[in-house]
Amino acid sequence: MRSTRLAGAALLLLSTTACLRGCPSSRPPIHINPSMFNQPKALPQSESGFFYDGSTMRPPVPGTVARGELRDDPAFYEGKGPDGAFVAHSPVAVDDALRQRGHDRYVIYCQPCHDARGDGKGILFSRGKVPTANLHDAKYLAYPDGQIFDVITNGTGLMPGYRWPIPPQDRWAIISYVREMQAKRIAVTGAAAPAGQ
């Protein structure tokens, strides 16, 4: 008898709760935690009367460095030594894997302008007659590795900077490949190309 009453009560409770959820009502819903639906917020670049500068977005604390963006080695990240001069040689250990990576990046980013051999006779020159640097000129052979890194990073003349599309490790890889290509040309010809050739 008692189990029948409990079953009946459970059935009655179940039938009433089923109607509480999803039944139409003309009254607004009751929100136990209204902040879940109505959160005061500020959109990016919007004005604010709360802060003295009138801006909602707050500037970062001075000296803040984004995660993964600490540039504590100027030789690796800028191609410059502590004295501000260009480093003579790459701060990255050069091996076959690095040269292969440099070759792959060279084909993607450098070859369209500088040609596969580095002669400066790439598509940009052949189709548009845009003067492009011959990487075998004595001028570029004399550049320290840090200066080549700076040129890749910031660009020069008509060459744009590749700071954002090419990470620093890949820039050093490209330099290692270019140096190998220059050394092979010197071994074959015995001399650098005259400047401007």
MARZATOR-693789 format. One line per 8 residues: their letters; for each residue x, y, z of C-alpha. Coordinates in steps of 0.05 Angstrom, whole numbers, plus 5000, padded with zeros to 4 digits. Example, Ala and Ser with C-alpha at 12.3 -4.5 7.8 and 13.67 -1.06 7.14 Angstrom:
BEGIN
as) 5246:4910:5156 ~ 5273:4979:5143
END
This chain:
BEGIN
mrstrlag) 5000:5000:5000 ~ 5055:5048:5019 ~ 5094:5033:4954 ~ 5031:5048:4914 ~ 5024:5116:4948 ~ 5097:5133:4935 ~ 5090:5112:4862 ~ 5027:5155:4855
aallllst) 5061:5215:4888 ~ 5121:5207:4842 ~ 5077:5203:4781 ~ 5038:5265:4803 ~ 5103:5303:4816 ~ 5131:5281:4749 ~ 5070:5303:4711 ~ 5069:5372:4743
taclrgcp) 5144:5385:4732 ~ 5137:5366:4659 ~ 5089:5423:4649 ~ 5132:5473:4687 ~ 5187:5467:4635 ~ 5166:5491:4566 ~ 5094:5509:4580 ~ 5072:5574:4548
ssrppihi) 5063:5633:4596 ~ 5047:5707:4588 ~ 5092:5725:4647 ~ 5167:5736:4637 ~ 5212:5678:4657 ~ 5243:5676:4726 ~ 5318:5679:4724 ~ 5351:5652:4786
npsmfnqp) 5418:5681:4764 ~ 5402:5740:4718 ~ 5475:5759:4708 ~ 5482:5700:4662 ~ 5437:5735:4612 ~ 5449:5808:4626 ~ 5523:5820:4632 ~ 5548:5891:4628
kalpqses) 5605:5893:4579 ~ 5644:5941:4536 ~ 5658:5928:4462 ~ 5729:5938:4436 ~ 5747:6010:4417 ~ 5684:6037:4452 ~ 5682:6099:4496 ~ 5679:6097:4571
gffydgst) 5659:6150:4621 ~ 5691:6110:4677 ~ 5764:6118:4658 ~ 5800:6185:4654 ~ 5825:6174:4583 ~ 5754:6159:4558 ~ 5775:6092:4530 ~ 5745:6025:4550
mrppvpgt) 5806:5985:4529 ~ 5863:5990:4579 ~ 5935:5996:4557 ~ 5981:5940:4579 ~ 6025:5951:4640 ~ 6092:5981:4619 ~ 6142:5926:4607 ~ 6089:5874:4593
vargelrd) 6112:5819:4545 ~ 6062:5774:4511 ~ 6071:5700:4523 ~ 6122:5671:4475 ~ 6144:5741:4453 ~ 6204:5752:4498 ~ 6262:5775:4454 ~ 6319:5767:4503
dpafyegk) 6373:5749:4452 ~ 6387:5807:4405 ~ 6435:5766:4362 ~ 6380:5715:4347 ~ 6321:5763:4341 ~ 6355:5825:4310 ~ 6420:5800:4281 ~ 6458:5849:4325
gpdgafva) 6508:5840:4381 ~ 6506:5875:4449 ~ 6543:5934:4418 ~ 6489:5943:4365 ~ 6534:5920:4307 ~ 6512:5865:4260 ~ 6536:5796:4281 ~ 6587:5766:4233
hspvavdd) 6561:5695:4236 ~ 6494:5663:4250 ~ 6479:5650:4324 ~ 6444:5586:4302 ~ 6483:5521:4295 ~ 6485:5504:4221 ~ 6472:5432:4200 ~ 6442:5396:4141
alrqrghd) 6371:5400:4170 ~ 6377:5475:4178 ~ 6403:5483:4107 ~ 6347:5440:4080 ~ 6296:5483:4118 ~ 6330:5544:4089 ~ 6325:5516:4019 ~ 6251:5503:4028
ryviycqp) 6238:5573:4055 ~ 6282:5603:4000 ~ 6241:5570:3946 ~ 6177:5598:3977 ~ 6198:5669:3994 ~ 6262:5686:3956 ~ 6264:5648:3891 ~ 6208:5686:3856
chdargdg) 6252:5748:3857 ~ 6323:5724:3865 ~ 6319:5662:3821 ~ 6336:5590:3840 ~ 6411:5606:3834 ~ 6407:5673:3869 ~ 6425:5712:3805 ~ 6368:5762:3813
kgilfsrg) 6335:5739:3748 ~ 6270:5713:3778 ~ 6199:5723:3754 ~ 6198:5795:3779 ~ 6257:5812:3735 ~ 6239:5770:3674 ~ 6167:5793:3670 ~ 6169:5862:3701
kvptanlh) 6242:5883:3690 ~ 6246:5901:3764 ~ 6319:5904:3785 ~ 6331:5850:3837 ~ 6395:5837:3877 ~ 6444:5785:3852 ~ 6463:5749:3916 ~ 6531:5731:3886
dakylayp) 6554:5804:3880 ~ 6616:5820:3921 ~ 6574:5871:3959 ~ 6527:5817:3987 ~ 6584:5768:3999 ~ 6616:5820:4044 ~ 6552:5830:4085 ~ 6556:5800:4155
dgqifdvi) 6502:5748:4169 ~ 6467:5797:4216 ~ 6460:5848:4160 ~ 6428:5797:4114 ~ 6381:5779:4172 ~ 6364:5853:4179 ~ 6349:5859:4104 ~ 6303:5797:4106
tngtglmp) 6269:5824:4169 ~ 6259:5897:4150 ~ 6268:5897:4074 ~ 6309:5947:4033 ~ 6295:5985:3969 ~ 6239:5949:3932 ~ 6245:5887:3975 ~ 6191:5884:4029
gyrwpipp) 6206:5862:4100 ~ 6189:5790:4118 ~ 6186:5800:4194 ~ 6117:5771:4200 ~ 6114:5714:4149 ~ 6183:5685:4164 ~ 6200:5670:4237 ~ 6271:5685:4261
qdrwaiis) 6293:5612:4261 ~ 6273:5607:4187 ~ 6308:5672:4170 ~ 6373:5643:4197 ~ 6359:5579:4158 ~ 6352:5619:4094 ~ 6418:5654:4109 ~ 6452:5587:4118
yvremqak) 6426:5563:4051 ~ 6446:5628:4016 ~ 6516:5624:4045 ~ 6521:5552:4020 ~ 6497:5574:3951 ~ 6548:5630:3950 ~ 6604:5584:3971 ~ 6587:5534:3916
riavtgaa) 6587:5590:3864 ~ 6656:5614:3887 ~ 6682:5542:3886 ~ 6659:5535:3813 ~ 6677:5603:3785 ~ 6733:5622:3833 ~ 6707:5693:3845 ~ 6646:5733:3863
apagq) 6605:5768:3809 ~ 6622:5841:3799 ~ 6575:5888:3834 ~ 6512:5903:3794 ~ 6516:5840:3752
END
